[in-house]
Amino acid sequence: FNTIGYEPVNVLKNIADTLAGSSYAGQQPLLTQAWADGSLIKVGRHLAVTAASTGKIDAMIENSALSVNAELGSEGATSITVAPVAAMNKVAADTRAYLSNIKDLSAGGDLTIDADALTLIVSEVKSSSVAIAASTGGDSMSVAVGVAFSRNDVLNDVQAFLAGVADGSGKACVGGNVQIGIDRSASIDATGGA
């Protein structure tokens, strides 16, 4: 069980989260931020406030089981094998770039406020099971079960903003362009087989 930005929980709760889609683990998002709050800012040239986060989980989980039962004599042979796999990969992240409660902002050039978040989960879950039963004198029966469960979640909150003071007395003077932007990208590449 791989998590980023979640409180730790025991293995039984992780299994329940994987199989039932519940959420026993509370979020504790990975926080990346660039900010100024309640400040007087004066710069002669460009001002850039940038927060960038990248989170990646690359998980390969494999399980295999083999059962062999060979009986000599008049008795039959039975062989049963089960190979379950339960995997969970979750990422929770907050990325923020902002200027807040700004009383006076002066920039001779451009003002850029930018927040970027990239999250990637690559998950491969495999299960294989083989059961062999053989008898020289009776019936033989073999049962093999391979099963794979996988849950992958990405929760990203990305913010970029400029805010003055609540009473409206703040002012901003920018000599160039003002650009406020976010880029939120997430990808889950999951493969499973049994």
C-alpha positions as CSV (number, residue, x, y, z in Angstrom):
1,F,0.0,0.0,0.0
2,N,1.6,3.2,-1.2
3,T,0.2,6.6,-0.1
4,I,1.5,10.2,-0.3
5,G,-0.5,12.8,1.6
6,Y,-2.6,10.4,3.8
7,E,-2.4,9.5,7.5
8,P,-1.0,6.1,8.2
9,V,-3.5,3.3,9.0
10,N,-3.1,-0.4,9.8
11,V,-3.1,-3.1,7.1
12,L,-6.7,-4.2,7.7
13,K,-8.0,-0.7,7.0
14,N,-5.8,-0.5,3.9
15,I,-7.3,-3.7,2.7
16,A,-10.8,-2.4,3.3
17,D,-10.0,0.8,1.5
18,T,-8.7,-1.2,-1.5
19,L,-11.6,-3.6,-1.7
20,A,-14.6,-1.5,-0.6
21,G,-13.5,1.9,-1.9
22,S,-13.8,3.3,1.6
23,S,-11.4,5.9,3.0
24,Y,-10.2,5.1,6.5
25,A,-7.0,7.1,6.1
26,G,-7.6,10.8,6.5
27,Q,-6.0,13.2,4.1
28,Q,-2.8,15.0,5.1
29,P,-2.1,16.5,1.7
30,L,1.5,17.0,0.6
31,L,1.7,20.9,0.7
32,T,3.9,22.9,-1.6
33,Q,3.4,26.6,-1.6
34,A,5.1,29.9,-2.4
35,W,3.5,32.9,-0.9
36,A,3.6,36.3,0.8
37,D,0.9,37.4,3.2
38,G,0.2,40.9,4.6
39,S,3.3,42.3,3.0
40,L,4.6,45.5,1.4
41,I,6.3,44.4,-1.8
42,K,8.5,46.7,-4.0
43,V,10.7,45.4,-6.7
44,G,12.4,47.3,-9.5
45,R,12.0,44.6,-12.1
46,H,10.0,41.4,-12.5
47,L,8.3,39.6,-9.6
48,A,7.6,35.8,-9.9
49,V,5.8,33.7,-7.3
50,T,6.1,30.0,-8.3
51,A,5.1,26.8,-6.6
52,A,5.8,23.5,-8.3
53,S,5.2,19.9,-7.1
54,T,5.7,16.5,-8.6
55,G,4.6,13.2,-7.0
56,K,5.1,9.8,-8.5
57,I,4.3,6.3,-7.3
58,D,5.8,3.4,-9.4
59,A,4.5,0.1,-8.0
60,M,5.0,-3.4,-9.3
61,I,3.3,-6.1,-7.2
62,E,3.4,-9.8,-8.1
63,N,2.2,-12.9,-6.3
64,S,2.4,-16.5,-7.3
65,A,1.4,-19.8,-5.6
66,L,2.0,-23.4,-6.5
67,S,0.5,-26.5,-4.9
68,V,1.4,-30.1,-5.7
69,N,-0.2,-33.2,-4.2
70,A,0.8,-36.6,-5.5
71,E,-0.7,-39.7,-3.9
72,L,0.5,-43.3,-4.3
73,G,-2.0,-46.0,-3.5
74,S,-5.7,-46.2,-3.5
75,E,-6.5,-42.7,-2.2
76,G,-7.4,-39.7,-4.4
77,A,-5.5,-36.5,-4.5
78,T,-6.7,-32.9,-3.9
79,S,-4.8,-29.7,-4.4
80,I,-6.0,-26.2,-3.8
81,T,-4.1,-23.0,-4.2
82,V,-5.2,-19.3,-3.9
83,A,-3.0,-16.3,-4.8
84,P,-4.7,-13.0,-4.0
85,V,-3.1,-9.6,-4.4
86,A,-4.6,-6.3,-3.1
87,A,-2.7,-3.1,-4.0
88,M,-3.5,0.6,-3.4
89,N,-1.7,3.7,-4.6
90,K,-3.0,7.1,-3.5
91,V,-1.7,10.7,-3.8
92,A,-3.2,13.8,-2.2
93,A,-1.4,17.1,-2.8
94,D,-2.1,20.8,-2.4
95,T,0.0,23.3,-4.5
96,R,-0.5,27.0,-4.0
97,A,1.2,30.2,-5.2
98,Y,-0.3,33.4,-4.0
99,L,0.0,37.0,-2.7
100,S,-2.6,37.6,0.0
101,N,-3.6,40.6,2.1
102,I,-1.1,42.7,0.1
103,K,-1.1,46.3,1.4
104,D,1.1,47.7,-1.3
105,L,2.6,46.0,-4.4
106,S,4.9,47.7,-6.8
107,A,6.8,45.9,-9.6
108,G,8.7,47.7,-12.4
109,G,8.3,44.7,-14.8
110,D,6.0,41.7,-15.1
111,L,4.1,40.0,-12.2
112,T,3.8,36.2,-12.6
113,I,2.0,34.0,-10.1
114,D,2.2,30.3,-11.1
115,A,1.3,27.0,-9.5
116,D,2.1,23.7,-11.2
117,A,1.4,20.1,-10.0
118,L,2.2,16.9,-11.8
119,T,1.1,13.5,-10.3
120,L,1.8,10.1,-11.8
121,I,0.9,6.6,-10.7
122,V,2.3,3.6,-12.6
123,S,0.8,0.4,-11.2
124,E,1.3,-3.2,-12.3
125,V,-0.5,-5.9,-10.3
126,K,-0.1,-9.6,-11.2
127,S,-1.3,-12.9,-9.6
128,S,-0.7,-16.4,-10.8
129,S,-1.8,-19.7,-9.3
130,V,-1.1,-23.3,-10.2
131,A,-2.5,-26.4,-8.6
132,I,-1.5,-30.0,-9.5
133,A,-3.1,-33.2,-8.2
134,A,-2.1,-36.7,-9.2
135,S,-3.1,-40.1,-7.9
136,T,-2.2,-43.7,-8.9
137,G,-5.4,-45.2,-7.4
138,G,-8.2,-42.6,-7.0
139,D,-9.7,-39.5,-8.4
140,S,-7.7,-36.3,-8.6
141,M,-9.0,-32.8,-8.2
142,S,-7.1,-29.5,-8.4
143,V,-8.4,-25.9,-8.0
144,A,-6.2,-22.8,-8.7
145,V,-7.4,-19.3,-8.0
146,G,-5.5,-16.1,-8.9
147,V,-7.1,-12.8,-8.2
148,A,-5.8,-9.2,-8.3
149,F,-7.4,-6.0,-6.8
150,S,-6.0,-2.6,-7.4
151,R,-7.1,0.9,-6.4
152,N,-5.4,4.1,-7.6
153,D,-6.4,7.6,-6.7
154,V,-5.0,11.1,-7.4
155,L,-6.4,14.2,-5.6
156,N,-4.7,17.4,-6.5
157,D,-5.8,20.9,-5.5
158,V,-3.9,23.7,-7.3
159,Q,-4.4,27.4,-6.6
160,A,-2.8,30.6,-7.8
161,F,-4.2,34.1,-6.8
162,L,-3.6,37.7,-5.9
163,A,-5.7,39.2,-3.1
164,G,-5.6,42.6,-1.5
165,V,-6.6,43.5,2.1
166,A,-10.2,43.0,3.2
167,D,-10.8,46.8,3.8
168,G,-10.0,47.6,0.1
169,S,-7.1,49.8,1.0
170,G,-4.4,47.8,-0.8
171,K,-3.0,48.9,-4.1
172,A,-0.9,47.3,-6.9
173,C,1.2,49.0,-9.6
174,V,2.7,46.7,-12.2
175,G,4.9,48.1,-15.0
176,G,4.5,45.0,-17.3
177,N,2.1,42.2,-17.7
178,V,0.2,40.3,-15.0
179,Q,0.0,36.6,-15.4
180,I,-1.7,34.2,-13.0
181,G,-1.9,30.6,-14.0
182,I,-2.1,27.0,-12.9
183,D,-1.2,23.7,-14.5
184,R,-2.6,20.6,-13.0
185,S,-1.7,17.3,-14.6
186,A,-2.3,13.8,-13.4
187,S,-1.9,10.4,-15.0
188,I,-2.7,6.8,-13.8
189,D,-1.3,3.9,-15.8
190,A,-2.6,0.7,-14.3
191,T,-2.2,-2.8,-15.5
192,G,-3.6,-5.9,-13.8
193,G,-3.6,-9.6,-14.5
194,A,-4.5,-12.8,-12.8
